[in-house]
Amino acid sequence: MSNDNNSIHDFDFNLICEYFSALERQGPGSKEVTLQALAFTGVRGDDARIADIGCGTGGQTLFLAENTPGQITAIDLFPGFIDILNRNAANAGLNRRIKGVVGNMESLPFGDEELDLIWSEGAIYNIGYRRGLREWFRFLKPGGYIAVTEASWFTETRPEEIEKFWNDAYPEIDTISAKVAQMQEAGFIPAAHFILPECCWTENFYLLQKTIQPEFLKKHAGNKMAEYLVVNERHEASLYAQYKNWYGYVFYIGMKPKNSHP
Ligand code: SAH
């Protein structure tokens, strides 16, 4: 989902929710990438506590549950997404391990040093990467991990059109080295980072959107908001195709130092 100032805030949230509910994911990613990031974390034991923040309809939440022990609390602002997540978890027999709750990442319902792992794919931008890392730090046990994906520049300079687009949409976008430094400044040991492959954006995100757009437009024929939403997503997809050598999502994985306290 985009955080573009010209787009998402102007839309009817229900319309956005309906559009993105039709997709398994609401942001770029893949099972392979989730697994790769998970390999850098050390979650063990059935009593492990995991939070998936900005979980959307929970594509990655169910996959996380299949590949980790313990309990996952999945949090999203949109009740419609949480309903879908809880339904899918029940259908997959994972409802004892996954609890989807409506909540705000700015006021999370956890205590200090409660969590072994904080997960957040394509969502931390909503609070801002630096603020999210700093505020969520205290919820982790010493030795616990955080794994987030975040839009990042691949190079020091880039064409003006894409620079302008991102500076409007998410001015906190920065280079990979800057993001790693910010993770360290927030108190974490930067454990690993890697760029998400292009298929996470193309096949798994924009191409899937293409398959649902005709039906969505048909259902909302004449609705300017619906048309604008689709035009906007198509614009983002075309920008990605044109400028993918300059930006992308990066998985950043950090460990809370074992001798650290909130
Ligand atoms: N993690 C999912 C969804 C990413 S889209 C995936 O990768 O597919 C970003 C999600 O963040 C959306 O589901 C949106 O509803 C949620 N979100 C936005 N602002 C939020 C907030 N303040 N608190 C919690 N969730 C929020």
Boltz pocket constraint, residues with backbone or C-beta under 6 A from the ligand:
constraints:
  - pocket:
      binder: B
      contacts: [[A, 1], [A, 24], [A, 25], [A, 26], [A, 27], [A, 28], [A, 29], [A, 53], [A, 54], [A, 55], [A, 56], [A, 57], [A, 58], [A, 59], [A, 60], [A, 75], [A, 76], [A, 77], [A, 78], [A, 81], [A, 103], [A, 104], [A, 105], [A, 106], [A, 120], [A, 121], [A, 122], [A, 123], [A, 126], [A, 127]]
      max_distance: 6.0
